[in-house]
Amino acid sequence: MLDKMLNIRGTLTSLATPLVMGILNITPDSFYAGSRKQTEADIEERIQAILSEGGQIIDIGGYSSRP
């Protein structure tokens, strides 16, 4: 079986073992209001929390494509 890889800015990351992903909601239409981060300080705090909890990938929630 071939090892699947992600190319993240030139760095190859193997998907042979699971990675932990944290969610960073920065949009006003996020489904859960308590998770929305708007200020730079709040965003930085959430990033540090994800990393300290073992997160290896951060998913930055984008705006909805709904009309």
Steps between C-alpha positions, in 0.01 A plus 500: 500500500632844410563751776282809451676833553400863546724767353476793739711788370767262376502275806371148439284365782414130504144390558608144587405570860212722615566869565314716754323799345369798694227732375542878503169675425563859393181571310186664639275227355665210683242245615604535867525859624716403797782385272525815288827690533512856367792684659866427434550423870212247502625338179856470639365356826300234310800410282717453809227287664477274194877455489532438875225236478691310232350649185714454191270660241277807542183529292408866462124515451413707197183680402204293397428464129126507569312772316 
